[in-house]
């Protein structure tokens, strides 16, 4: 589908699938990087509510990683 749409980037978080995509010269971005980009472009005002939502849905992101990204974006961390 990536190639059919002639997409610039593939949104993917699964490490094995991402490695395979990169072997095929497909540029990949993960959810956290996409949300950080949206914040930098002022498309969203805050990452924290989105990160809390990801955690509440039992997504596989570590709180340590999310807090690191929050600090890089001058936001308060998740307790």
N, C-alpha and C positions, 0 to 999 in steps of 0.2 A: 504494500500500500504506500509506503514511503516513496518508492520510485515511481509508482503510478501517479502520485500527486505531485511529483517533482518537488518534494519538500526540502527545505533548507536544513532541518534538524529533526531528529526523532526523539520524542519524549519517552524515556524508558528508565526504570529504576532497577530492574532485575539484572544482577551483575553478570550472570552467564550470558543472557541474551544481549546485554550491552557489549560484552567482549566479542561476541560473534558479529554484531552489527559493525563494530569498529574494524574488525578484520575485513569487512566488506566496504571499507572506506565511507561508512555512514557516520555523519556527525551526530553525536548523542548529547542529550542534556537530561538531568534528573529533575524530579519534582522540586527539591530544595533549591537548586540552582535557578530553575524557572521562576519560582516565587521571589527569590532574591533579585533577579533581574527585573521583575515587575515592580518591586519596591524601589529599586534604583531609578526606574523610568517613571516613577510616581503614578503607576497604574493602580497600585494598592497603597494604603497608608501604613499598614502594620503587618508584620509577619506573625507576631505572637498568636493572635486568634486562630490563624490558619494552622500553625504548628500544634496548638492545643487540640484543634479538631482532628488533625492527623493522629495524634497520640490517643485520643478518645475512641478512634475507630480501629484501634489496635494495629495501626500501620507499623511497619518494621523499621522506623527511623529511631535512632537512639536519642534520648533526651540530651546526652552530652553533645552530640553533633548539632542538634537544634539550638541548644543554648549557645554554642560557639558561633553559629550563624547569627543569632540574635545579637550577641555582643558586637560582632563585626558590623552590624547594621544599627548600632547605638540604641538597641531596645533592651528592656528588662528581660531577664531570664525566666524560665519556667521553674517553679519550685517543685 
